[in-house]
């Protein structure tokens, strides 16, 4: 795992180390200056987060040899800069360990200066992990949000967010937003372009997440955005259209939720396909049914809304809204839609009396305006 560059207050500022009593003045231009070393963290520092920056640098000279050794005497892998003015580890440090510097720098006066000093890393009270909702080499729809979920509460959100990155090809504007103390999402400002390549990295190992709590391990994923597919449905017309790559490929008669009952209405707004099941068991004791198996069920929110087949409502499809919030299709049409859907496809519903809100599920990202979304960033 690679170290994450996120500063912690316990490390202090880089400390210039006088050589033989007097470091040379910065910018003195002397051709015979004594080397001045700076260490980060400072010599003697304790409770250093392993994800904090670790470097040794020199002014008025060059580093000749640098070794950082753990308590077992093993050298930490590192890289000397091309100009020989700095060195940094290329591997992560461990928790609860003392590290020792050794080596040599040579000043422009030709005199060697030894590297020396120690620092120790923090021993966490607990470590927590993070998990991503996207998998390697998978293909998702153009509205797919990236969700990072932690196993426990995060209080130092700004430090965590500095450890997160999303790289896209082509370049895509997007932002992180904290939807709770355990979940942070990234979504693009507008839908992804089809074919976009995405790599997300959460380099949270060694990062302080809360008081006494640190990241357990890094998590990463690389995936692809597939073709553009958007469902557009108007509850007043009792139809839904499937638009693929800008062309309408289907116009299905639908029965939406009963609009006169707030508990049954299909919500207007941008839904996101979350998962799909060949057969799904539905229960709603409030309305008197349990364990009703429906075919070709595609979940579009966490408030019970699906697109699925239901032979019993074919008579109403295209004519009347009678469902309990779902979009009912004939089983054959539901299968056709099911076979072509991707997780992350947007489903845009209009016409109903109730609006989709952030309380309606884990993929409520598109219920926020871009302005409101960016306000949820820890760096806003």
PERALIN-V737654 format. One line per field, one symbol per residue. ss: DSSP state (A for helix, B for strand, O for the rest). phi: phi as a letter, one per 30 degrees, with the letter a starting at -180 (. if undefined). Layout:
# PERALIN-V737654
ss=???
phi=???
This chain:
# PERALIN-V737654
ss=OOOOOOOOAAAOOOBBBOOOOOOOOOOOOOOOOOOBBBBBOOOOOOOBOOOOOOBBBBBOBBBBBBBBBOOOOOBOOBBBOOOOOBBBBOOOOOOOOBBBBBBBBBBOOOOBBBBBBBBBBOOOOBBBOBBBOOOOOOBBOOOOOBBBBBOOOOOOAAAAAAOBBBBBBOOOOBBBBBOOOOBBBBBBOOOOOOOOBBBBBBOOBOOBBBOOBBBOOOBBBBBBBOOOBBBBBBOOOOBBBBBBOOBBBBBBBOBOBOOOOOOOOOOBBBBBOOBBBBBBBBBBAAAOBBBBBBBBBBBOOOOOOBBBBOAAAOOOOOOOOOBOOOBBBOAAAAAAAAAAOOOOOBBBBBOOOOBOOAAAOOOOAAAOOAAAAAOOOOOO
phi=.cdcdbdbdddicecdcdchjbddddididdbdddccbcbddeidbhddedddbbbbbchlbdcabbccdddiddddabddedicabbdcbddcdibccbdakbcbdddicdbdcakbabcdcddabbcbbcdccdicbbddcddcccccdadcccdddddddcbbcbbdebdaadbdcadbbbccbddbeedeidcbbcbcdcdicdcaeicbddadbbabbbddddbbcbbcddcibbcccchicdcabcdbcdddddcedbddddkddbdcabbebbccbaeecibbhcdbchccdbaccjdbcadaddceecdibacbdcjdcdbdeddddddedcdbejddbccbjcdccebedckdcceddcddddddddddcd
